[in-house]
Amino acid sequence: MEVFAVTIFMSIAFAVLFGVLFFAERSQRQRSSMEQISLLPLDGDGASHSTLSREN
């Protein structure tokens, strides 16, 4: 029975840790995460759309 108590405690602790880190990331004023930086080449003036239409 102690194993179940430890398992439940650890899962709740990880869920709380995930929630805290998630909301800390969302509340940052600087919106330059690695995911957003990697998507910057896809955002732009439509140059990628013109290259896609030429390939078709």
mmCIF file of the C-alpha atoms, coordinates in Angstrom:
data_MODEL
# 
_entry.id   MODEL 
# 
loop_
_atom_site.group_PDB 
_atom_site.id 
_atom_site.type_symbol 
_atom_site.label_atom_id 
_atom_site.label_alt_id 
_atom_site.label_comp_id 
_atom_site.label_asym_id 
_atom_site.label_entity_id 
_atom_site.label_seq_id 
_atom_site.pdbx_PDB_ins_code 
_atom_site.Cartn_x 
_atom_site.Cartn_y 
_atom_site.Cartn_z 
_atom_site.occupancy 
_atom_site.B_iso_or_equiv 
_atom_site.pdbx_formal_charge 
_atom_site.auth_seq_id 
_atom_site.auth_comp_id 
_atom_site.auth_asym_id 
_atom_site.auth_atom_id 
_atom_site.pdbx_PDB_model_num 
ATOM 1  C CA . MET A 1 1  ? 0.000  0.000  0.000   1.00 0.00 ? 1  MET A CA 1 
ATOM 2  C CA . GLU A 1 2  ? 2.892  2.366  0.597   1.00 0.00 ? 2  GLU A CA 1 
ATOM 3  C CA . VAL A 1 3  ? 3.920  1.996  -3.037  1.00 0.00 ? 3  VAL A CA 1 
ATOM 4  C CA . PHE A 1 4  ? 0.549  3.359  -4.163  1.00 0.00 ? 4  PHE A CA 1 
ATOM 5  C CA . ALA A 1 5  ? 0.857  6.348  -1.843  1.00 0.00 ? 5  ALA A CA 1 
ATOM 6  C CA . VAL A 1 6  ? 4.337  7.145  -3.145  1.00 0.00 ? 6  VAL A CA 1 
ATOM 7  C CA . THR A 1 7  ? 3.207  6.704  -6.749  1.00 0.00 ? 7  THR A CA 1 
ATOM 8  C CA . ILE A 1 8  ? 0.219  9.004  -6.292  1.00 0.00 ? 8  ILE A CA 1 
ATOM 9  C CA . PHE A 1 9  ? 2.341  11.576 -4.472  1.00 0.00 ? 9  PHE A CA 1 
ATOM 10 C CA . MET A 1 10 ? 4.992  11.590 -7.209  1.00 0.00 ? 10 MET A CA 1 
ATOM 11 C CA . SER A 1 11 ? 2.409  11.863 -9.999  1.00 0.00 ? 11 SER A CA 1 
ATOM 12 C CA . ILE A 1 12 ? 0.745  14.812 -8.266  1.00 0.00 ? 12 ILE A CA 1 
ATOM 13 C CA . ALA A 1 13 ? 4.140  16.424 -7.689  1.00 0.00 ? 13 ALA A CA 1 
ATOM 14 C CA . PHE A 1 14 ? 5.060  16.042 -11.371 1.00 0.00 ? 14 PHE A CA 1 
ATOM 15 C CA . ALA A 1 15 ? 1.672  17.408 -12.450 1.00 0.00 ? 15 ALA A CA 1 
ATOM 16 C CA . VAL A 1 16 ? 2.105  20.470 -10.234 1.00 0.00 ? 16 VAL A CA 1 
ATOM 17 C CA . LEU A 1 17 ? 5.664  20.961 -11.478 1.00 0.00 ? 17 LEU A CA 1 
ATOM 18 C CA . PHE A 1 18 ? 4.477  20.727 -15.088 1.00 0.00 ? 18 PHE A CA 1 
ATOM 19 C CA . GLY A 1 19 ? 1.710  23.251 -14.416 1.00 0.00 ? 19 GLY A CA 1 
ATOM 20 C CA . VAL A 1 20 ? 4.079  25.717 -12.763 1.00 0.00 ? 20 VAL A CA 1 
ATOM 21 C CA . LEU A 1 21 ? 6.645  25.454 -15.552 1.00 0.00 ? 21 LEU A CA 1 
ATOM 22 C CA . PHE A 1 22 ? 3.944  25.685 -18.232 1.00 0.00 ? 22 PHE A CA 1 
ATOM 23 C CA . PHE A 1 23 ? 2.432  28.862 -16.822 1.00 0.00 ? 23 PHE A CA 1 
ATOM 24 C CA . ALA A 1 24 ? 5.868  30.354 -16.172 1.00 0.00 ? 24 ALA A CA 1 
ATOM 25 C CA . GLU A 1 25 ? 6.742  29.797 -19.840 1.00 0.00 ? 25 GLU A CA 1 
ATOM 26 C CA . ARG A 1 26 ? 3.445  31.301 -21.001 1.00 0.00 ? 26 ARG A CA 1 
ATOM 27 C CA . SER A 1 27 ? 3.802  34.374 -18.806 1.00 0.00 ? 27 SER A CA 1 
ATOM 28 C CA . GLN A 1 28 ? 7.221  35.343 -20.120 1.00 0.00 ? 28 GLN A CA 1 
ATOM 29 C CA . ARG A 1 29 ? 7.216  38.736 -21.788 1.00 0.00 ? 29 ARG A CA 1 
ATOM 30 C CA . GLN A 1 30 ? 9.929  37.751 -24.228 1.00 0.00 ? 30 GLN A CA 1 
ATOM 31 C CA . ARG A 1 31 ? 8.282  35.469 -26.789 1.00 0.00 ? 31 ARG A CA 1 
ATOM 32 C CA . SER A 1 32 ? 11.400 33.984 -28.322 1.00 0.00 ? 32 SER A CA 1 
ATOM 33 C CA . SER A 1 33 ? 11.377 30.313 -27.484 1.00 0.00 ? 33 SER A CA 1 
ATOM 34 C CA . MET A 1 34 ? 13.350 27.838 -29.555 1.00 0.00 ? 34 MET A CA 1 
ATOM 35 C CA . GLU A 1 35 ? 10.168 26.604 -31.218 1.00 0.00 ? 35 GLU A CA 1 
ATOM 36 C CA . GLN A 1 36 ? 9.181  30.099 -32.332 1.00 0.00 ? 36 GLN A CA 1 
ATOM 37 C CA . ILE A 1 37 ? 12.681 30.888 -33.579 1.00 0.00 ? 37 ILE A CA 1 
ATOM 38 C CA . SER A 1 38 ? 12.724 27.700 -35.635 1.00 0.00 ? 38 SER A CA 1 
ATOM 39 C CA . LEU A 1 39 ? 9.401  28.643 -37.259 1.00 0.00 ? 39 LEU A CA 1 
ATOM 40 C CA . LEU A 1 40 ? 10.517 32.151 -38.280 1.00 0.00 ? 40 LEU A CA 1 
ATOM 41 C CA . PRO A 1 41 ? 11.608 31.103 -41.798 1.00 0.00 ? 41 PRO A CA 1 
ATOM 42 C CA . LEU A 1 42 ? 8.018  29.972 -42.443 1.00 0.00 ? 42 LEU A CA 1 
ATOM 43 C CA . ASP A 1 43 ? 6.616  33.328 -41.374 1.00 0.00 ? 43 ASP A CA 1 
ATOM 44 C CA . GLY A 1 44 ? 7.048  36.136 -43.804 1.00 0.00 ? 44 GLY A CA 1 
ATOM 45 C CA . ASP A 1 45 ? 6.098  37.995 -46.906 1.00 0.00 ? 45 ASP A CA 1 
ATOM 46 C CA . GLY A 1 46 ? 4.761  35.068 -48.895 1.00 0.00 ? 46 GLY A CA 1 
ATOM 47 C CA . ALA A 1 47 ? 8.054  34.065 -50.498 1.00 0.00 ? 47 ALA A CA 1 
ATOM 48 C CA . SER A 1 48 ? 7.543  30.474 -49.420 1.00 0.00 ? 48 SER A CA 1 
ATOM 49 C CA . HIS A 1 49 ? 4.127  30.402 -51.106 1.00 0.00 ? 49 HIS A CA 1 
ATOM 50 C CA . SER A 1 50 ? 5.620  31.485 -54.428 1.00 0.00 ? 50 SER A CA 1 
ATOM 51 C CA . THR A 1 51 ? 8.263  28.765 -54.280 1.00 0.00 ? 51 THR A CA 1 
ATOM 52 C CA . LEU A 1 52 ? 5.591  26.171 -53.534 1.00 0.00 ? 52 LEU A CA 1 
ATOM 53 C CA . SER A 1 53 ? 3.466  27.266 -56.471 1.00 0.00 ? 53 SER A CA 1 
ATOM 54 C CA . ARG A 1 54 ? 6.466  27.024 -58.833 1.00 0.00 ? 54 ARG A CA 1 
ATOM 55 C CA . GLU A 1 55 ? 7.116  23.426 -57.794 1.00 0.00 ? 55 GLU A CA 1 
ATOM 56 C CA . ASN A 1 56 ? 3.559  22.313 -58.641 1.00 0.00 ? 56 ASN A CA 1 
# 
